[in-house]
């Protein structure tokens, strides 16, 4: 298990760096106006391009891994060993999060303490729980939810390339909010049910209390982020368009 997990981790870390270098030295220089954008914009663009990679890969591995989980057996569902797909999905996610943590620390425009804290917890405790066969079901769900990051990062790419006022930007925002609700919020009651009614008889006291301290965090973050996303879209839709300057007013302004 450890060899498969950390091989996927290392490969994902290397792929993330390779994508960053490819973007910076091969793709970005060919985009009109990219070099004239602010340093902060270029940092965020690069981050969003690389972040599409785990969102387009890890969730599909995790979905496949769910088929190997004893979902109907509450006595085993939180202590079931990981399948090869689960090891690869979790390793891929951890490798990307290690890269993203270092990228966020290095680049001040995206140096978010909340994101760094979230990543560090995952980097440390995902492998621990995986190798001890604890709560694989929850980790697979958390990896699956990363698919909604496609909408998030496509939004940033459109915004930083100057497409904020296009229909594509609005459609992407609404689609992102809908996907976020369906993927992250709607299934939450099912996983709460598993957390409450699954057996912990094979857990040590340390594992039991650690799991109950950490498992609620992603659900709280998802609720907070969905609220921010929803209110942001409402504000964008209700934002008044700038009033056109009339010829008369323009003439007075010139004088």
C-alpha positions in Angstrom: 0.0 0.0 0.0 2.7 2.5 1.0 4.7 2.0 -2.2 1.6 2.5 -4.4 0.4 5.5 -2.4 3.8 7.4 -2.4 4.5 6.5 -6.0 1.3 8.2 -7.0 2.1 11.1 -4.7 5.6 11.6 -6.2 4.3 11.3 -9.8 1.5 13.8 -9.2 4.0 16.3 -7.6 6.3 16.0 -10.7 3.4 16.3 -13.1 2.2 19.5 -11.4 5.7 21.0 -11.7 6.0 20.0 -15.3 2.6 21.6 -16.1 3.7 24.8 -14.4 6.9 24.9 -16.5 5.0 24.1 -19.7 2.5 26.9 -19.0 5.1 29.5 -18.1 7.7 28.8 -20.9 5.7 27.4 -23.8 2.0 28.4 -23.5 1.7 31.7 -21.6 4.2 33.6 -23.8 2.0 32.8 -26.9 -1.1 34.4 -25.3 -1.6 38.0 -26.5 -1.3 40.4 -23.6 -0.2 37.9 -21.0 3.2 39.6 -20.4 1.5 43.0 -19.8 -0.7 41.7 -17.0 0.3 42.2 -13.4 2.5 39.7 -11.6 -0.5 38.8 -9.3 -2.6 38.0 -12.4 0.1 35.8 -13.9 0.6 34.0 -10.6 -3.1 33.2 -10.4 -3.4 32.2 -14.0 -0.6 29.7 -13.7 -2.1 28.3 -10.5 -5.5 27.8 -12.1 -4.1 26.1 -15.2 -2.1 23.6 -13.1 -5.0 23.1 -10.7 -7.2 21.8 -13.5 -5.0 18.7 -13.6 -6.1 17.1 -10.3 -9.7 18.2 -10.9 -9.8 16.3 -14.2 -8.1 13.1 -13.0 -8.3 12.3 -9.3 -12.1 12.4 -9.0 -12.5 9.8 -11.7 -10.1 7.4 -10.0 -12.0 8.0 -6.7 -15.3 7.3 -8.3 -14.0 4.0 -9.6 -12.6 3.2 -6.1 -16.0 3.7 -4.6 -17.2 0.5 -6.3 -14.8 -1.5 -4.2 -16.1 -0.1 -0.9 -18.5 -2.0 1.3 -21.0 0.8 1.3 -23.9 -1.3 2.6 -21.9 -2.6 5.6 -21.6 -0.1 8.4 -19.4 -2.5 10.3 -16.7 -2.4 7.6 -17.2 0.8 5.7 -14.8 3.0 7.7 -12.2 0.3 8.1 -12.1 -1.2 4.6 -8.7 -1.4 3.0 -8.0 0.9 0.0 -8.1 -0.5 -3.5 -5.4 0.2 -6.0 -7.6 2.9 -7.5 -8.1 4.5 -4.0 -4.4 4.5 -3.4 -3.8 6.2 -6.7 -6.6 8.8 -6.2 -5.4 9.7 -2.7 -1.8 9.8 -3.7 -2.5 12.0 -6.7 -4.4 14.4 -4.5 -1.7 14.6 -1.9 1.1 15.1 -4.5 -0.8 18.0 -6.0 -1.6 19.5 -2.6 2.1 19.4 -1.7 2.9 21.3 -4.9 0.1 23.8 -4.3 1.1 24.4 -0.7 4.7 25.2 -1.8 3.3 27.4 -4.7 1.1 29.3 -2.3 3.8 29.8 0.2 6.2 31.1 -2.5 3.7 33.4 -4.2 2.3 36.1 -2.0 -0.8 37.0 -4.2 -2.3 33.5 -3.4 -0.7 33.0 0.1 -4.0 32.0 1.9 -3.5 30.7 5.4 -6.9 28.8 5.1 -5.8 27.0 1.9 -2.3 26.2 3.3 -3.9 24.9 6.6 -6.4 22.8 4.6 -3.6 21.3 2.4 -1.2 20.6 5.2 -3.9 18.7 7.2 -4.6 16.6 4.1 -0.9 16.0 3.3 -0.3 14.7 6.8 -3.4 12.8 7.7 -4.6 11.4 4.3 -1.6 9.0 4.1 -1.8 8.2 7.8 -5.5 7.2 7.5 -5.0 5.4 4.2 -2.2 3.2 5.5 -4.1 2.4 8.7 -7.3 1.7 6.6 -9.3 4.4 8.3 -12.1 6.4 6.7 -11.2 5.7 3.1 -14.8 6.4 2.1 -14.6 10.0 3.4 -11.2 10.6 1.7 -12.6 9.3 -1.6 -15.5 11.7 -1.3 -13.2 14.6 -0.6 -11.2 13.7 -3.7 -14.3 13.5 -5.8 -15.4 16.9 -4.7 -12.3 18.4 -6.3 -14.1 18.0 -9.7 -15.9 21.3 -8.9 -12.6 23.1 -9.0 -12.8 23.0 -12.8 -15.5 25.7 -12.7 -13.6 27.7 -10.1 -10.3 27.8 -12.0 -12.0 28.3 -15.4 -13.6 31.3 -13.8 -10.2 32.7 -12.7 -8.8 32.0 -16.2 -11.6 33.9 -17.9 -11.4 36.8 -15.3 -7.6 37.2 -15.6 -7.7 37.1 -19.4 -10.3 39.9 -19.6 -13.5 37.9 -20.3 -15.4 38.9 -17.1 -18.2 40.6 -19.1 -18.9 37.7 -21.4 -21.8 35.3 -21.4 -19.3 32.5 -20.9 -18.2 34.0 -17.6 -21.7 34.1 -16.3 -22.7 30.7 -17.5 -19.5 29.2 -16.0 -20.3 30.9 -12.7 -23.8 29.6 -12.5 -22.8 26.1 -13.6 -20.0 26.1 -11.0 -22.4 27.0 -8.2 -24.9 24.3 -9.3 -22.1 21.6 -9.6 -20.7 22.7 -6.2 -24.1 22.2 -4.6 -24.8 18.8 -6.3 -21.3 17.4 -5.7 -20.3 18.8 -2.3 -23.5 19.8 -0.4 -26.2 17.4 -1.6 -24.4 14.1 -0.6 -23.3 15.5 2.8 -26.2 14.0 4.8 -25.3 10.5 3.5 -21.8 10.8 4.7 -23.0 12.3 8.1 -25.1 9.2 8.4 -22.1 7.0 7.8 -20.0 9.0 10.3 -22.7 8.5 13.0 -23.8 4.9 12.4 -20.6 3.2 11.1 -18.7 1.0 13.5 -15.5 2.3 15.2 -14.7 -0.9 17.1 -11.4 -1.4 15.3 -10.3 2.2 15.9 -7.8 3.0 18.7 -8.8 5.8 21.0 -6.4 8.1 19.2 -7.8 7.2 15.7 -11.4 7.7 17.0 -10.8 11.2 18.4 -8.6 12.2 15.5 -11.2 11.2 13.0 -14.0 13.1 14.7 -11.8 16.2 15.0 -10.9 16.1 11.3 -13.9 14.7 9.4 -16.2 17.7 10.0 -13.7 20.2 8.7 -14.2 19.7 4.9 -17.9 19.8 5.4 -17.7 23.1 7.2 -15.4 24.5 4.6 -17.7 23.4 1.8 -20.7 25.1 3.5 -18.7 28.3 3.9 -17.4 28.3 0.3 -20.8 27.5 -1.1 -22.3 30.5 0.8 -19.5 32.7 -0.5 -20.0 31.4 -4.0 -23.8 31.8 -4.0 -23.7 35.3 -2.6 -21.0 36.3 -5.1 -23.1 35.2 -8.0 -26.1 37.1 -6.7 -24.1 40.2 -6.4 -22.6 39.8 -9.9 -26.1 39.2 -11.5 -27.6 42.2 -9.6 -24.6 44.5 -10.4 -25.9 47.6 -12.3 -24.2 48.1 -15.7 -22.3 51.4 -16.1 -24.5 54.1 -17.4 -23.5 55.3 -21.0 -22.2 58.8 -21.2 -24.5 61.0 -23.3 -23.2 63.3 -26.0 -24.3 66.3 -24.0 -22.7 65.1 -20.8 -19.5 64.2 -22.7 -19.4 67.7 -24.2 -19.8 69.4 -20.7 -17.1 67.1 -19.4 -14.7 68.2 -22.2 -15.3 71.8 -21.4 
